[in-house]
Amino acid sequence: MISLVGYTIFRVSQQRIQAIEIAIIACLFAIAVISLSRRGRISFRYTIGWLTLCLLSALGGLLLPVIEPLSRKFQLDAFSLVGALAVIVLLSLCIQLAISISGLQSQLRRLNEDMALQKKELDDLRDSKQ
């Protein structure tokens, strides 16, 4: 700690500055997700997923001193380990979204088939009345 003319300046490591920057960016991203959710652009289910990811990112940035021993064990830099974990989480989210899209496509196909069958039955009924 350095004191200059009534001001106290703390020496902060580069790692701590980066951790704070990560937490700030995660909070800004969370605000953007909440804004999109309020406007109805993201469903509640995905809002919770993205907010969880934001929380993990913010905590991951602030918990770098805890992550360092684990990163040394794997012979990685702490930020590399956090980045790798973030990529794994994002890939998991992409797989979950792909599963959701596949389910929606299947529902849409069944709906179209049912609608085509009903239209055919209606056309057949009209033809039989004539």
MIFI-552677 format. One record per residue: x, y, z of N, C-alpha, C in turn; residue number from 1. Coordinates in Angstrom, 3 decimals. Atoms other than C-alpha are relative to their C-alpha. Layout:
BEGIN
+----------+----------+----------+----------+----------+----------+----------+----------+----------+-----+
|       nX |       nY |       nZ |      caX |      caY |      caZ |       cX |       cY |       cZ |  nr |
+----------+----------+----------+----------+----------+----------+----------+----------+----------+-----+
|        X |        Y |        Z |        X |        Y |        Z |        X |        Y |        Z | NUM |
...
+----------+----------+----------+----------+----------+----------+----------+----------+----------+-----+
END
This chain:
BEGIN
+----------+----------+----------+----------+----------+----------+----------+----------+----------+-----+
|       nX |       nY |       nZ |      caX |      caY |      caZ |       cX |       cY |       cZ |  nr |
+----------+----------+----------+----------+----------+----------+----------+----------+----------+-----+
|    0.852 |   -1.163 |    0.000 |    0.000 |    0.000 |    0.000 |    0.903 |    1.233 |    0.000 |   1 |
|   -0.754 |   -1.238 |    0.129 |    1.364 |    3.414 |   -1.003 |   -0.933 |    1.153 |    0.345 |   2 |
|    0.812 |   -1.149 |   -0.358 |    0.142 |    6.688 |    0.467 |    0.616 |    1.248 |   -0.610 |   3 |
|   -0.456 |   -1.234 |    0.632 |    0.431 |    9.908 |   -1.570 |   -0.995 |    1.106 |    0.289 |   4 |
|    0.781 |   -1.198 |   -0.263 |   -0.946 |   13.219 |   -0.295 |   -1.443 |   -0.343 |    0.390 |   5 |
|    1.330 |    0.314 |   -0.486 |   -3.880 |   11.749 |    1.553 |   -0.729 |   -1.087 |   -0.752 |   6 |
|    0.636 |    1.076 |    0.777 |   -4.691 |    9.129 |   -1.099 |    0.750 |   -1.303 |    0.257 |   7 |
|   -0.612 |    1.308 |   -0.181 |   -4.050 |    5.469 |   -0.556 |   -0.154 |   -0.781 |   -1.293 |   8 |
|    0.001 |    0.764 |    1.233 |   -3.100 |    3.440 |   -3.590 |    0.415 |   -1.430 |    0.346 |   9 |
|   -0.298 |    1.398 |   -0.258 |   -3.208 |   -0.320 |   -3.342 |    0.691 |   -0.594 |   -1.213 |  10 |
|   -0.639 |    0.738 |    1.090 |   -0.882 |   -2.446 |   -5.382 |   -0.824 |   -1.250 |   -0.252 |  11 |
|    0.853 |    1.123 |    0.358 |   -3.049 |   -4.927 |   -7.196 |    0.719 |   -0.793 |   -1.085 |  12 |
|   -0.675 |    0.843 |    0.988 |   -1.616 |   -7.862 |   -9.103 |   -0.788 |   -0.007 |   -1.306 |  13 |
|    0.629 |    0.072 |    1.318 |   -2.337 |   -8.236 |  -12.790 |   -1.065 |   -1.089 |   -0.014 |  14 |
|    0.959 |    1.102 |   -0.051 |   -4.104 |  -11.501 |  -12.037 |   -1.304 |    0.445 |    0.659 |  15 |
|    1.198 |   -0.469 |   -0.690 |   -6.502 |   -9.824 |   -9.623 |   -0.783 |    0.982 |   -0.883 |  16 |
|    0.664 |   -0.934 |    0.920 |   -7.234 |   -7.071 |  -12.165 |   -0.756 |   -0.772 |   -1.073 |  17 |
|    0.662 |    0.808 |    1.016 |   -8.035 |   -9.690 |  -14.792 |   -1.218 |   -0.717 |    0.580 |  18 |
|    1.135 |    0.670 |   -0.643 |  -10.289 |  -11.553 |  -12.345 |   -1.164 |    0.971 |    0.177 |  19 |
|    1.049 |   -1.007 |   -0.166 |  -12.197 |   -8.339 |  -11.613 |   -0.617 |    0.355 |   -1.353 |  20 |
|    0.522 |   -0.280 |    1.345 |  -12.504 |   -7.602 |  -15.343 |   -0.929 |   -1.108 |   -0.477 |  21 |
|    0.854 |    1.131 |    0.381 |  -13.915 |  -11.093 |  -15.943 |   -1.336 |    0.094 |    0.721 |  22 |
|    1.242 |   -0.104 |   -0.778 |  -16.459 |  -10.586 |  -13.149 |   -0.877 |    1.136 |   -0.518 |  23 |
|    0.766 |   -1.132 |    0.514 |  -17.492 |   -7.195 |  -14.544 |   -0.646 |   -0.350 |   -1.345 |  24 |
|    0.543 |    0.391 |    1.302 |  -17.925 |   -8.580 |  -18.068 |   -1.132 |   -1.008 |    0.180 |  25 |
|    1.067 |    0.980 |   -0.259 |  -19.963 |  -11.499 |  -16.690 |   -1.256 |    0.703 |    0.512 |  26 |
|    1.160 |   -0.750 |   -0.504 |  -22.208 |   -9.039 |  -14.834 |   -0.682 |    0.781 |   -1.121 |  27 |
|    0.581 |   -0.720 |    1.143 |  -22.698 |   -6.942 |  -17.985 |   -0.753 |   -0.959 |   -0.914 |  28 |
|    0.680 |    1.004 |    0.818 |  -23.570 |  -10.094 |  -19.917 |   -1.302 |   -0.438 |    0.673 |  29 |
|    1.219 |    0.376 |   -0.736 |  -26.073 |  -11.036 |  -17.177 |   -1.071 |    1.074 |   -0.162 |  30 |
|    0.960 |   -1.093 |    0.199 |  -27.707 |   -7.612 |  -17.510 |   -0.606 |   -0.082 |   -1.395 |  31 |
|    0.509 |    0.137 |    1.369 |  -27.992 |   -8.139 |  -21.280 |   -0.981 |   -1.166 |   -0.100 |  32 |
|    0.896 |    1.162 |    0.027 |  -29.564 |  -11.582 |  -20.732 |   -1.334 |    0.339 |    0.663 |  33 |
|    1.235 |   -0.392 |   -0.696 |  -32.075 |  -10.163 |  -18.243 |   -0.825 |    0.934 |   -0.879 |  34 |
|    0.701 |   -0.924 |    0.893 |  -32.939 |   -7.370 |  -20.681 |   -0.694 |   -0.757 |   -1.134 |  35 |
|    0.605 |    0.797 |    1.070 |  -33.534 |   -9.875 |  -23.491 |   -1.159 |   -0.835 |    0.523 |  36 |
|    1.062 |    0.815 |   -0.594 |  -35.621 |  -12.029 |  -21.182 |   -1.243 |    0.836 |    0.278 |  37 |
|    1.145 |   -0.875 |   -0.297 |  -37.816 |   -9.112 |  -20.102 |   -0.764 |    0.383 |   -1.254 |  38 |
|    0.659 |   -0.336 |    1.261 |  -38.529 |   -8.280 |  -23.741 |   -0.581 |   -1.237 |   -0.681 |  39 |
|    0.564 |    1.222 |    0.549 |  -39.518 |  -11.911 |  -24.355 |    0.807 |   -0.614 |   -1.122 |  40 |
|   -0.841 |    0.527 |    1.074 |  -36.625 |  -12.654 |  -26.691 |    0.633 |   -1.338 |    0.372 |  41 |
|   -0.567 |    1.258 |   -0.496 |  -35.319 |  -15.532 |  -24.515 |   -1.016 |   -0.595 |    0.960 |  42 |
|    0.935 |    0.642 |   -0.921 |  -37.499 |  -18.073 |  -22.739 |    0.627 |   -0.091 |    1.398 |  43 |
|   -0.445 |    0.074 |   -1.396 |  -37.277 |  -18.463 |  -18.968 |    1.047 |   -1.098 |    0.181 |  44 |
|   -0.914 |    1.140 |   -0.117 |  -35.545 |  -21.823 |  -19.326 |    1.417 |    0.374 |   -0.429 |  45 |
|   -1.320 |   -0.382 |    0.488 |  -32.687 |  -20.384 |  -21.375 |    0.571 |    1.181 |    0.788 |  46 |
|   -0.473 |   -1.103 |   -0.846 |  -32.514 |  -17.255 |  -19.235 |    0.721 |   -0.552 |    1.217 |  47 |
|   -0.631 |    0.611 |   -1.174 |  -31.758 |  -19.420 |  -16.211 |    1.345 |   -0.616 |   -0.379 |  48 |
|   -1.262 |    0.603 |    0.445 |  -29.092 |  -21.316 |  -18.168 |    1.087 |    1.032 |   -0.226 |  49 |
|   -0.992 |   -1.042 |    0.273 |  -27.350 |  -18.148 |  -19.358 |    0.405 |    0.730 |    1.277 |  50 |
|   -0.358 |   -0.656 |   -1.261 |  -27.540 |  -16.522 |  -15.923 |    0.893 |   -0.895 |    0.859 |  51 |
|   -0.876 |    0.930 |   -0.714 |  -26.004 |  -19.641 |  -14.392 |    1.406 |    0.054 |   -0.578 |  52 |
|   -1.302 |   -0.112 |    0.646 |  -23.209 |  -19.418 |  -16.935 |    0.698 |    1.309 |    0.394 |  53 |
|   -0.566 |   -1.283 |   -0.431 |  -22.700 |  -15.740 |  -16.014 |    0.523 |   -0.096 |    1.427 |  54 |
|   -0.408 |    0.155 |   -1.391 |  -22.548 |  -16.621 |  -12.328 |    1.273 |   -0.831 |    0.103 |  55 |
|   -1.207 |    0.831 |   -0.008 |  -20.006 |  -19.378 |  -12.959 |    1.205 |    0.770 |   -0.534 |  56 |
|   -1.102 |   -0.803 |    0.554 |  -17.924 |  -16.989 |  -15.058 |    0.503 |    1.010 |    1.020 |  57 |
|   -0.400 |   -0.998 |   -0.994 |  -17.953 |  -14.294 |  -12.385 |    0.726 |   -0.659 |    1.165 |  58 |
|   -0.662 |    0.696 |   -1.108 |  -17.095 |  -16.759 |   -9.636 |    1.331 |   -0.590 |   -0.434 |  59 |
|   -1.252 |    0.548 |    0.513 |  -14.460 |  -18.390 |  -11.817 |    1.090 |    1.057 |   -0.056 |  60 |
|   -0.983 |   -1.083 |    0.036 |  -12.760 |  -15.051 |  -12.298 |    0.457 |    0.417 |    1.391 |  61 |
|   -0.355 |   -0.417 |   -1.352 |  -12.872 |  -14.220 |   -8.595 |    0.681 |   -1.107 |    0.805 |  62 |
|   -0.584 |    1.116 |   -0.731 |  -11.781 |  -17.678 |   -7.465 |    1.292 |   -0.523 |   -0.631 |  63 |
|   -1.244 |    0.441 |    0.624 |   -8.572 |  -17.798 |   -9.484 |    1.049 |   -0.476 |    1.007 |  64 |
|   -0.974 |    0.535 |   -0.959 |   -6.427 |  -18.189 |   -6.325 |   -0.315 |   -1.435 |    0.429 |  65 |
|    0.380 |    1.376 |   -0.346 |   -8.383 |  -21.364 |   -5.553 |    0.271 |   -0.932 |   -1.182 |  66 |
|   -0.168 |    0.804 |    1.206 |   -8.078 |  -22.575 |   -9.149 |    1.476 |   -0.260 |   -0.303 |  67 |
|   -1.423 |    0.126 |    0.317 |   -4.304 |  -22.082 |   -9.295 |    0.606 |   -1.340 |    0.390 |  68 |
|   -0.591 |    1.312 |   -0.317 |   -3.351 |  -25.263 |   -7.373 |   -0.468 |   -1.101 |   -0.949 |  69 |
|    0.523 |    0.975 |    0.940 |   -5.609 |  -27.289 |   -9.657 |    0.660 |    0.159 |   -1.367 |  70 |
|   -0.632 |   -0.234 |    1.303 |   -4.105 |  -25.660 |  -12.742 |    1.460 |   -0.457 |    0.010 |  71 |
|   -1.382 |    0.485 |   -0.089 |   -0.583 |  -26.442 |  -11.509 |    0.042 |   -1.523 |   -0.106 |  72 |
|    0.065 |    1.463 |    0.061 |   -1.614 |  -30.074 |  -11.103 |   -0.099 |   -0.482 |   -1.442 |  73 |
|    0.149 |    0.351 |    1.416 |   -2.616 |  -30.188 |  -14.796 |    1.039 |    0.693 |   -0.875 |  74 |
|   -1.065 |   -0.729 |    0.687 |    0.412 |  -28.059 |  -15.744 |   -0.564 |    0.998 |   -1.013 |  75 |
|    0.633 |   -1.030 |    0.814 |   -1.756 |  -25.244 |  -17.097 |    0.063 |    1.333 |    0.727 |  76 |
|    0.189 |   -1.320 |   -0.583 |   -2.046 |  -21.530 |  -16.542 |   -1.428 |    0.046 |    0.555 |  77 |
|    1.331 |   -0.071 |   -0.618 |   -5.023 |  -20.633 |  -14.310 |   -1.044 |    0.492 |   -1.001 |  78 |
|    0.949 |   -0.514 |    0.980 |   -6.674 |  -18.641 |  -17.094 |   -0.273 |   -1.024 |   -1.101 |  79 |
|    0.216 |    1.061 |    0.987 |   -6.170 |  -21.533 |  -19.503 |   -0.988 |   -1.024 |    0.532 |  80 |
|    0.937 |    0.955 |   -0.602 |   -7.972 |  -23.855 |  -17.094 |   -1.414 |    0.574 |    0.039 |  81 |
|    1.318 |   -0.647 |   -0.023 |  -10.828 |  -21.370 |  -16.633 |   -0.570 |    0.061 |   -1.413 |  82 |
|    0.450 |   -0.040 |    1.389 |  -11.014 |  -20.943 |  -20.408 |   -0.450 |   -1.371 |   -0.492 |  83 |
|    0.375 |    1.356 |    0.404 |  -11.088 |  -24.702 |  -20.948 |   -1.327 |   -0.400 |    0.639 |  84 |
|    1.267 |    0.311 |   -0.675 |  -13.854 |  -25.083 |  -18.371 |   -1.155 |    0.778 |   -0.631 |  85 |
|    1.043 |   -0.804 |    0.655 |  -15.800 |  -22.252 |  -20.034 |   -0.378 |   -0.609 |   -1.343 |  86 |
|    0.283 |    0.632 |    1.286 |  -15.479 |  -23.975 |  -23.414 |   -0.837 |   -1.264 |    0.207 |  87 |
|    0.771 |    1.215 |   -0.292 |  -16.756 |  -27.236 |  -21.891 |   -1.444 |    0.352 |    0.343 |  88 |
|    1.361 |   -0.418 |   -0.362 |  -19.747 |  -25.428 |  -20.373 |   -0.755 |    0.478 |   -1.238 |  89 |
|    0.660 |   -0.492 |    1.210 |  -20.503 |  -23.680 |  -23.674 |   -0.333 |   -1.133 |   -0.964 |  90 |
|    0.306 |    1.154 |    0.844 |  -20.259 |  -26.944 |  -25.594 |   -1.187 |   -0.782 |    0.553 |  91 |
|    1.146 |    0.672 |   -0.622 |  -22.657 |  -28.523 |  -23.101 |   -1.287 |    0.755 |   -0.297 |  92 |
|    1.168 |   -0.817 |    0.311 |  -25.033 |  -25.633 |  -23.644 |   -0.401 |   -0.164 |   -1.468 |  93 |
|    0.306 |    0.204 |    1.429 |  -24.764 |  -26.064 |  -27.432 |   -0.658 |   -1.358 |   -0.220 |  94 |
|    0.610 |    1.328 |    0.141 |  -25.559 |  -29.784 |  -27.120 |   -1.435 |    0.037 |    0.508 |  95 |
|    1.356 |   -0.099 |   -0.557 |  -28.566 |  -28.985 |  -24.923 |   -0.910 |    0.740 |   -0.963 |  96 |
|    0.805 |   -0.746 |    0.971 |  -29.797 |  -26.427 |  -27.459 |   -0.287 |   -0.840 |   -1.246 |  97 |
|    0.217 |    0.867 |    1.156 |  -29.328 |  -28.918 |  -30.308 |   -1.070 |   -1.044 |    0.302 |  98 |
|    1.029 |    0.966 |   -0.399 |  -31.413 |  -31.470 |  -28.391 |   -1.371 |    0.670 |    0.000 |  99 |
|    1.277 |   -0.727 |   -0.011 |  -34.136 |  -28.850 |  -27.853 |   -0.503 |    0.266 |   -1.413 | 100 |
|    0.388 |   -0.281 |    1.388 |  -34.140 |  -27.886 |  -31.535 |   -0.469 |   -1.274 |   -0.688 | 101 |
|    0.413 |    1.265 |    0.607 |  -34.340 |  -31.534 |  -32.581 |   -1.394 |   -0.390 |    0.468 | 102 |
|    1.335 |    0.300 |   -0.517 |  -37.341 |  -32.031 |  -30.306 |   -1.060 |    0.885 |   -0.626 | 103 |
|    0.950 |   -0.920 |    0.627 |  -39.048 |  -28.948 |  -31.743 |   -0.244 |   -0.358 |   -1.461 | 104 |
|    0.170 |    0.416 |    1.391 |  -38.396 |  -30.133 |  -35.293 |   -0.890 |   -1.232 |   -0.094 | 105 |
|    0.831 |    1.201 |   -0.008 |  -39.953 |  -33.500 |  -34.461 |   -1.460 |    0.363 |    0.277 | 106 |
|    1.369 |   -0.447 |   -0.292 |  -43.005 |  -31.791 |  -32.943 |   -0.620 |    0.695 |   -1.206 | 107 |
|    0.492 |   -0.712 |    1.177 |  -43.344 |  -29.547 |  -35.997 |   -0.345 |   -0.972 |   -1.125 | 108 |
|    0.274 |    1.002 |    1.030 |  -43.130 |  -32.535 |  -38.359 |   -1.300 |   -0.743 |    0.308 | 109 |
|    1.233 |    0.695 |   -0.378 |  -45.834 |  -34.387 |  -36.402 |   -1.219 |    0.902 |   -0.170 | 110 |
|    1.104 |   -0.945 |    0.152 |  -48.023 |  -31.284 |  -36.373 |   -0.373 |    0.168 |   -1.475 | 111 |
|    0.261 |   -0.123 |    1.439 |  -47.647 |  -30.870 |  -40.132 |   -0.665 |   -1.254 |   -0.553 | 112 |
|    0.616 |    1.245 |    0.458 |  -48.476 |  -34.542 |  -40.708 |   -1.460 |   -0.074 |    0.449 | 113 |
|    1.375 |    0.013 |   -0.509 |  -51.576 |  -34.293 |  -38.482 |   -0.879 |    0.991 |   -0.750 | 114 |
|    0.764 |   -1.019 |    0.717 |  -52.665 |  -31.128 |  -40.224 |   -0.299 |   -0.457 |   -1.427 | 115 |
|    0.219 |    0.506 |    1.360 |  -52.223 |  -32.737 |  -43.661 |   -1.075 |   -1.086 |    0.003 | 116 |
|    1.023 |    1.047 |   -0.093 |  -54.289 |  -35.749 |  -42.544 |   -1.390 |    0.599 |    0.228 | 117 |
|    1.299 |   -0.644 |   -0.253 |  -57.052 |  -33.500 |  -41.201 |   -0.505 |    0.715 |   -1.247 | 118 |
|    0.389 |   -0.683 |    1.232 |  -57.053 |  -31.474 |  -44.406 |   -0.505 |   -1.012 |   -1.023 | 119 |
|    0.439 |    1.043 |    0.929 |  -57.333 |  -34.682 |  -46.452 |   -1.368 |   -0.529 |    0.409 | 120 |
|    1.309 |    0.468 |   -0.471 |  -60.208 |  -35.909 |  -44.267 |   -1.088 |    1.029 |   -0.297 | 121 |
|    0.965 |   -1.059 |    0.291 |  -61.967 |  -32.551 |  -44.662 |   -0.314 |    0.051 |   -1.489 | 122 |
|    0.218 |    0.021 |    1.456 |  -61.474 |  -32.648 |  -48.447 |   -0.832 |   -1.219 |   -0.409 | 123 |
|    0.774 |    1.217 |    0.289 |  -62.781 |  -36.240 |  -48.554 |   -1.449 |    0.164 |    0.426 | 124 |
|    1.356 |   -0.222 |   -0.487 |  -65.812 |  -35.216 |  -46.481 |   -0.761 |    0.931 |   -0.933 | 125 |
|    0.640 |   -0.937 |    0.946 |  -66.551 |  -32.311 |  -48.831 |   -0.329 |   -0.702 |   -1.314 | 126 |
|    0.226 |    0.715 |    1.257 |  -66.187 |  -34.571 |  -51.885 |   -1.157 |   -0.986 |    0.129 | 127 |
|    1.087 |    0.978 |   -0.186 |  -68.576 |  -37.158 |  -50.416 |   -1.362 |    0.674 |    0.082 | 128 |
|    1.269 |   -0.746 |   -0.093 |  -71.263 |  -34.485 |  -49.789 |   -0.453 |    0.500 |   -1.359 | 129 |
|    0.367 |   -0.520 |    1.328 |  -71.189 |  -33.342 |  -53.396 |   -0.492 |   -1.064 |   -0.862 | 130 |
+----------+----------+----------+----------+----------+----------+----------+----------+----------+-----+
END
